[in-house]
Amino acid sequence: MSLLSVRSLRVAYGGAVRAVDGVDLEGPAGSITGLVGESGCGKSTLGRALMGVLPGAGRIAGGQVVFEGQDLLTLPEAARRALRWRRIAFVPQAAMNALDPVQRLGAAMREVLTERGGLSRAAAAARAAALFGMVGMDPARLADYPHQFSGGMRQRASIALALALHPALVIADEPVTALDVIVQRQVLDVLRDLQARLGLTVLLVTHDIAVVAYACDRVAVMYAGRIVEAGPVADVLERPLHPYTMGLTHAFPDITGDEAALVPIRGAPPSLLAPPDGCRFAPRCPFVEERCRAEYPPSREHASGHVAACWRAEEAAALRGRAAQPATWLAA
């Protein structure tokens, strides 16, 4: 059962740029879904659209965002605002910028708990201490300012803030960016542990496919404003159906493999001011055919819960073998 169900969502900037263009996405209750893709593919915009905190130039141009059985896009702003932090929470990617530099962490926590949660000061202080303990931090550090914390500790504090009012859905936007790999794992372990203990539904936005492999149950691969492949993590990463996913899986280090060199995907995502006709990955795809350039492929289910939008998905087993060769991508 999905706690979150997104249908044909479109988000535009300035009326011309569709950063999110017809996205379908499921967030099964009690699971972690990874949203992965290159920078500029629309991942953060999608996360902010779901939260209802788009920047001034952004607007939702159509679609549905069904959360706990109601379409958020049909709600009055006051009703949607009431859901923020209480039922839907957000973990930003730049914790140092998200935390008030002149406010002690304890004061920030108490403000959320009293103003948004309606707790007394005493109850808020107790809840703040419990939240810090929950994310593996000494409650005594509530007396400190953000600059007194390491990057990993600031991310833990951001997670604690997000969980302050017992949300059902947590949207985490690049929560381990700019952290070293040891601290990344610690933060992801905290997130996974909390998700399991509290029964949270998490949407984890990242550009790092290794993070998805480690932390997520499901994954949606986003490219140029659209979801090109989605399904259970093991199925998508071990048996990708879309060439873009194949390229991503070969573009990060594999310590168990024989190849020392990474295999890059040449080029860059297209401009969303004037995306190409047909499949948007076609200009970079080593397996492109004429119909790929002429018509965008429909998203179809090829295995249980595993969907992809590619004209050649039925040939994926053969294409995966070719995609593993660096020469395939260098010649594209």
PyMOL commands that set and color helices and strands:
alter all, ss='L'
color gray80, all
select helices_A, chain A and resi 43-51+72-74+77-83+95-98+105-116+121-134+139-143+146-148+151-162+181-198+209-215+233-238+243-249+282-284+290-294+313-323+326-330
alter helices_A, ss='H'
color red, helices_A
select strands_A, chain A and resi 2-13+17-28+32-36+58-67+70-71+88-91+169-173+201-206+218-223+226-232+300-303+306-308
alter strands_A, ss='S'
color yellow, strands_A
deselect
rebuild
show_as cartoon
